[in-house]
Every structure is written in C-alpha cells, then in structure tokens.
Amino acid sequence: LNKFFSKEQTIKALMIDEGIPNYRDKALKLAKKEVKKLGIEFKEISFKERLGKTMIDVMKKTGRKKLVGSTCAFCGPFRRKLLNEGTIELHGTKMATGHNLDDEIQSITMNFFDNDLKRMSGLGPITQGTKQLIQRIKPLYLSPEKEIIAFAELNEINYFKEHCCPFSWQAKRNEFRGMLNQMENKFPGTFYSILSAFENMNPLLKDKFKEENYCQKCGSSSSGKICAACMKLKKLS
Amino acid sequence: LNKFFSKEQTIKALMIDEGIPNYRDKALKLAKKEVKKLGIEFKEISFKERLGKTMIDVMKKTGRKKLVGSTCAFCGPFRRKLLNEGTIELHGTKMATGHNLDDEIQSITMNFFDNDLKRMSGLGPITQGTKQLIQRIKPLYLSPEKEIIAFAELNEINYFKEHCCPFSWQAKRNEFRGMLNQMENKFPGTFYSILSAFENMNPLLKDKFKEENYCQKCGSSSSGKICAACMKLKKLS
C-alpha cells in the first residue's frame, strides 16, 4: 500500500485478538514481526479487554444454547465493532481490510441466497462511512485469494498458514466457498461475473436501502435499531 | 387449471415437436392421450415444419462447430418462438407454461452468475406481453418439482418419465440444478429464499431495463436488435 500512498498519509496497523488459542496468538506473532520489518506503527486490542470475553468464552455459551447461532455469527460483529473503535483511537480516516475477491463473492452469494438484499447493499470496495462509523476500504477486493497467496510467497511475506480458525467448521461460508470454487472450475470467470452482477445491481439496492440508523444502545451506525454487536452481547448475557 | 377458470374461458393445449426421437415422440403420445381424456382441444406444431430442421439436424451442426454453443441454446429460443406463433394461431390471450419453482430459481441463479440482469428481469410468473408477444404465465411457479411429480402420481396423470432429453447432458442448467439441490439440502428454504430475493430485486431491474425492442428480421419482440431465434437460425445456415 505504501507505494500508492503519498508521504503525507501514514499507514498504521490494527490487530484484533479474539482470544482463540493456537490460532490468533500465533498469527498475531507473525503479523507483528512483518509490521516491525516494514516500520509500521501498530496497535493491538482484544475481545477480552474490550468485551469482557474471549471467543473461547463465547464458544462455551454457543455450545450450550444452539439457538443463538454459530460462533462465527458472534465473532464477526465483535471484530467489526473493535476495528471501528481501534481506528478511531489511532486517528484513522479510513480502515483498510484484507477482504479479497473470494471473500466478496461468497458474501454476495450468501446474501442473495438468504434474501438479505439490505446486507448485500452494504458490500463493495468502499463503504460510505458516517460520523461514528469509519469508512472501510478493501484494496484487495479484485484480487483472487490464490493470487494474494502467490504474491505473499514470492515476496517472502510471512503469514500464518498452518490451519484455519478452529471454529470455522461451523461457518456457513465454508459451504458457499466450496460451491463457488466448484462453479468457477466448471465455468471459469464465474467469480468476476458474480462481482459484476453485484456491481450492476448495487446502485439500485443502495438507493432502496439508503436510510441511516444508529444503534439505540451504543450509538454506533447500524442497519437496525440495535447494532449486531450489542444484540450478540445481549444474547450471551 | 379448469377449476380456477370461469367457463367463459377455454383452455387449449399447444405441443411442440422438436424432432428428438425416442423422447419427444413418446412424450407427445402420452400428452395427447391425457389431453383427450380431459376433452381439451390441442394443436401440434413441429420444428421441421416451421423452421425446416429438427433438433437432430441442429445437433449435427452444433456437433461440428462447437463455437455456436450447446444444442439447448438453440432449442430454447426456437421453442419459445413456436409457442408464441402457435398461441396466436389458437387465438390465445395467454400462454401458460409448465415452469416450476426449481426451473425458476435455476434460471435466476444462472442469470445472476452470468451477470445477465437484463435476462433476469424478464423472469417471473407473468410476463408483460406486447402486440407480437403473447403474455406468458407460469401457474406452477411456486410449486417445487417434487410436489408436482407427487401430484401427478397421486392423480394418475400419465407423463413421460423414462429418461431426460438425450441432449440434456450438454445443458449448463444441469450443473446449476445439482448445485442448488445440494444447497437446499444443506440449508432448507434456500429455493424460496432465492425466489424472494429475485422478487424483491425485480421491480428495480424491470425499471432499469424497461425499453422495448423488436427484432429487425422477424418483427417479434426481442431483448436485442435481432431476436434469439433469428440469431440462432443464422448461425445454423
């Protein structure tokens, strides 16, 4: 990213520790090494310190009450909330996430198959951003996961690759990843084609769902009356 | 259908013979028997008589020049053209087709994965209809294929079930059918959920693609300058 940024602008790294042993701890160790090599300032915040519980605590709760949803359904909103808080504390004006092409078309297709067009309208490479919600950008949005891995290998960027998140077997996304990879193999170009369909449709959807809501509990920008993180926290209490 | 129609309105049957031996000939024989049992007037027209070639002739051409597309890509537009012609000749005001829920969500998903939103906007249970293009309706649009088969069995409606069309191994739709059935098994409700997403989106798409075109060759309503049937006929000549 540094190559594309003027020297006036600085990049800082923000890392979230969800408290998943033998996974995030190891990944963070590698990430910190890389960030130090590049001379980038970084900040680390954790679920434990900010929300009072690690994902292990969450897992224990979700394990008991199956009705509250998969573990990942908690991790996502919590991480999003902390990324936003951390960026504000770093005085950031934009938050760049690592989402790639594969991630994006998985989300698009999941939202489509779920009839969740409102959520779909929030996808895309640049979110609008509000007073409370930092604008998010996805610089790797057009890059297939395979190419990013190849780039990292070629440039000797060290990243955690031993295994996936130990909770990820629960994720609906896995089924969609497998299905979409199969369709791409059978009909090459499907990934970019789905992305184009989304991009053609999204201005219409954005227009349909344009009203802005704020969470009645914590005041942060939200698609409903209560934001996803606050709803999930309530379910766990 | 008779139960839902007033006695002022009559139902007539229209059958298209694509000229696929050991398939359509047998299916038409059974269909004619059923229609006679019900006392419904019927009309049969064939690819051979109207277009000068059977699907066997088409298959021979598509087999040689692979670039022109799969056999099914010809059969569809030709059948649509003849169904329209036949309905006009029967003085029909509406054409009811047998498309079911499975057919519809396969088409929706194929169009989405192909980034063909214009074609997607033409789906749905009732088409608009124009001077040259009879309004089409899909009374079975909300009925899963399985339920229709069960209904036919329970009511002793005899239909051709020995095997699928001998050319259907070429159809892209097969891959989508398999994929969607798998997703429905893993996440029950996916079929209706995709249909709802389409129904929520379609007013926006219809508005975006509302201009009306007529084929410059045969004058029938068309999404492009030349209608699909005329384009396909040209490819075969």
Boltz contact constraints between the chains, C-beta under 6 A:
constraints:
  - contact:
      token1: [A, 112]
      token2: [B, 197]
      max_distance: 6.0
  - contact:
      token1: [A, 113]
      token2: [B, 190]
      max_distance: 6.0
  - contact:
      token1: [A, 113]
      token2: [B, 194]
      max_distance: 6.0
  - contact:
      token1: [A, 114]
      token2: [B, 193]
      max_distance: 6.0
  - contact:
      token1: [A, 115]
      token2: [B, 193]
      max_distance: 6.0
  - contact:
      token1: [A, 115]
      token2: [B, 196]
      max_distance: 6.0
  - contact:
      token1: [A, 115]
      token2: [B, 197]
      max_distance: 6.0
  - contact:
      token1: [A, 117]
      token2: [B, 200]
      max_distance: 6.0
  - contact:
      token1: [A, 175]
      token2: [B, 186]
      max_distance: 6.0
  - contact:
      token1: [A, 179]
      token2: [B, 179]
      max_distance: 6.0
  - contact:
      token1: [A, 186]
      token2: [B, 175]
      max_distance: 6.0
  - contact:
      token1: [A, 190]
      token2: [B, 113]
      max_distance: 6.0
  - contact:
      token1: [A, 193]
      token2: [B, 114]
      max_distance: 6.0
  - contact:
      token1: [A, 193]
      token2: [B, 115]
      max_distance: 6.0
  - contact:
      token1: [A, 194]
      token2: [B, 113]
      max_distance: 6.0
  - contact:
      token1: [A, 196]
      token2: [B, 115]
      max_distance: 6.0
  - contact:
      token1: [A, 197]
      token2: [B, 112]
      max_distance: 6.0
  - contact:
      token1: [A, 197]
      token2: [B, 115]
      max_distance: 6.0
  - contact:
      token1: [A, 200]
      token2: [B, 117]
      max_distance: 6.0
  - contact:
      token1: [A, 204]
      token2: [B, 204]
      max_distance: 6.0
